[in-house]
Amino acid sequence: MELLKKAGFQKSNREFEHIEIIDIICNEQLAMRWRPFTPTHHFSATSNFENSRLWNWPRRSCESLFYPMTKGIPCEAFPLNLKKANDLNELQTSIKEIAKFEDQK
């Protein structure tokens, strides 16, 4: 949290803001914890990575919000085709195959 505060996120004048939080604590606690960064209360929370925008729209999570919010056009999900990971190392290993395309120039 301190790193985000130093970056000035709580003083943003963004027109569109939406934060997705992946955490296992209850939504009420998340809302309190993230209040400085969500002054308009536009956030969603999930306790499961497989239910997140990063999972359902890998490499396109911003578009999955932008088009429905600005154009009224829903975005088709393109979920990661990965087996459910049991831990972070397993997930990182699985995602390396997709991430390598981000490094191509």
C-alpha positions, 0 to 999 in steps of 0.5 A, a space after each residue: 500500500 505504501 508504494 501505491 501511496 508514494 506513486 500518487 494513486 490516491 490523488 488521481 484525476 483519472 476519468 475511468 478508474 476500476 481496480 480489480 482486487 484478488 484477495 481472500 479477505 471479505 469485500 468489506 475489509 477490502 473496501 476499507 483497505 483500498 478506499 484511498 485508491 478507489 474514491 469513486 468505489 469502482 472496484 471488484 473483488 474476487 478470491 479466485 484468480 480464475 474468476 479475474 479479468 487477468 484470467 478471462 482477458 489475458 493481455 486485454 483486461 483493460 479493453 474488457 472494461 473500456 468497451 462495455 463502459 464507453 461503447 456499450 459493447 460487451 467483450 467476449 472472454 478469452 480465458 487462459 487455457 491452463 490447468 488450475 494451479 496449486 501454488 504461485 510457482 505452478 501458475 508462473 510456470 504455466 504463464 511463461 508460455 504466454 508471457 514470452 510474446 510480450 517480450 517480442 519486439 
